[in-house]
Amino acid sequence: MPVIALKEGYTGEMRDREENFHGQRLLFVGWEDHLMFCSPHCIPVDPGMTFETLATAVLPGMYGMHPDWARVDVHAIEWFHSGKRFEPDFDRSLADNGLGHKSVIRIRTPGLTGIHGSFS
């Protein structure tokens, strides 16, 4: 992704290019309504990993400390990719689901709105 500088003098090498991650891609993952996590996590992922593995093995490691996570059904999650709702194919890879380098996904878990419903 090119940088468009608004002022003269902005130079530098983009160090977060995909080729710098040894076959991995960066994926940003955020959990809506759960402010215990102040921003999306940025994680390196294998583009060949199945979406099922992301949902059932990776996300619990990221969010399992939150008391709501024990009640999450990963197949009932509302998934968003770059701000738009999408339905992932759990049997296909992250790449096959259209998740490229530095993609952003957000999850919403209806009925689970943070600690005591406080969005925290």
C-alpha positions in Angstrom: 0.0 0.0 0.0 1.6 3.3 -1.1 2.0 6.2 1.3 0.6 9.6 0.1 2.4 12.3 2.1 0.6 15.5 2.6 3.8 17.4 3.2 7.3 17.3 1.6 10.0 15.4 3.4 8.1 12.3 4.4 10.3 9.5 3.5 10.9 6.0 4.9 10.7 2.4 4.1 7.4 0.6 4.8 8.5 -2.0 7.3 5.1 -3.7 7.7 5.0 -5.0 4.1 3.8 -8.6 3.7 7.2 -9.9 2.4 8.8 -8.9 5.8 6.7 -11.4 7.7 8.2 -14.7 6.4 5.0 -16.1 4.9 2.7 -14.7 7.6 0.1 -11.9 7.2 -0.9 -9.3 9.7 -4.6 -9.6 10.7 -6.3 -7.1 12.9 -9.1 -8.5 15.1 -11.4 -6.5 17.3 -14.3 -7.6 19.6 -17.2 -5.1 19.6 -18.7 -3.9 22.9 -15.8 -5.2 24.9 -13.7 -2.3 26.0 -11.5 -4.5 28.2 -9.6 -4.7 24.9 -9.1 -1.1 23.9 -8.3 -1.7 20.2 -8.0 -4.6 17.7 -5.3 -7.1 18.3 -2.7 -7.3 15.5 -1.6 -10.9 15.0 0.6 -12.7 12.4 -1.4 -15.5 10.7 -0.7 -18.1 8.1 -2.9 -17.3 5.1 -3.5 -21.0 4.7 -5.0 -21.4 8.2 -8.6 -22.3 8.1 -11.2 -19.9 9.4 -12.3 -22.7 11.8 -8.8 -22.7 13.4 -8.9 -18.9 13.8 -12.3 -19.0 15.4 -11.8 -22.0 17.7 -8.1 -21.9 18.5 -6.7 -18.4 18.0 -9.6 -16.2 19.3 -10.0 -18.1 22.6 -6.3 -17.4 23.3 -6.8 -13.7 22.6 -10.2 -13.2 24.4 -10.6 -16.1 26.7 -9.6 -14.0 29.8 -12.9 -12.0 29.4 -15.8 -13.5 31.4 -18.1 -13.2 28.3 -15.9 -15.5 26.2 -17.0 -18.7 28.0 -20.5 -18.0 26.6 -19.4 -17.3 23.0 -20.6 -19.6 20.2 -18.1 -18.9 17.4 -20.6 -20.1 14.8 -23.1 -17.4 16.1 -20.6 -14.5 15.9 -21.5 -11.7 13.6 -18.4 -11.2 11.5 -17.3 -7.9 9.8 -14.5 -7.5 7.3 -13.3 -3.9 6.8 -16.5 -2.6 8.2 -18.9 -4.7 6.2 -20.8 -7.8 7.3 -19.5 -11.1 5.9 -20.2 -14.8 6.3 -16.9 -16.7 6.6 -16.5 -20.2 5.2 -15.1 -22.0 8.3 -13.7 -24.8 6.1 -11.7 -22.5 3.8 -8.5 -20.7 4.5 -8.2 -17.1 5.6 -6.9 -16.2 2.2 -9.8 -18.0 0.5 -12.1 -15.9 2.8 -10.6 -12.7 1.3 -8.4 -11.8 4.3 -5.2 -10.3 3.0 -2.3 -8.6 4.7 -3.4 -6.1 7.2 -7.1 -7.0 6.9 -9.4 -5.9 9.7 -12.1 -8.1 11.1 -14.4 -7.3 13.9 -16.7 -9.6 15.8 -20.0 -8.9 17.5 -21.5 -11.4 19.9 -25.2 -10.6 20.3 -26.3 -10.6 23.9 -22.8 -10.2 25.2 -22.0 -6.6 25.9 -19.1 -6.5 28.2 -18.7 -6.9 32.0 -22.2 -6.3 33.5 -23.4 -4.8 30.2 -21.1 -1.9 30.6 -19.3 -2.2 27.3 -16.2 -2.6 29.4 
